[in-house]
Amino acid sequence: MKHYPPEFKADAVALYQSRPEATIRSVAADLGVNPETLRNWVRGAGASRLRSGAGGRPA
């Protein structure tokens, strides 16, 4: 199992949050990490972002 420094994890989460058009899969590929790894970091950081059209408010 690979271990990543906390700074790298925080930067990866920040990058994901700063790119609303990007998916976890695409950001993970850019960084060379497994998408599930990035997903866990995002969840662990309590990070979320709203996606238009995905689970929006009821009409």
Stockholm file with secondary structure:
# STOCKHOLM 1.0

chainA/1-59         MKHYPPEFKADAVALYQSRPEATIRSVAADLGVNPETLRNWVRGAGASRLRSGAGGRPA
#=GR chainA/1-59 SS CCCCCHHHHHHHHHHHHHCTTCCHHHHHHHHTSCHHHHHHHHHHTTCCCCCTTSSCCCC
#=GC SS_cons        CCCCCHHHHHHHHHHHHHCTTCCHHHHHHHHTSCHHHHHHHHHHTTCCCCCTTSSCCCC
//
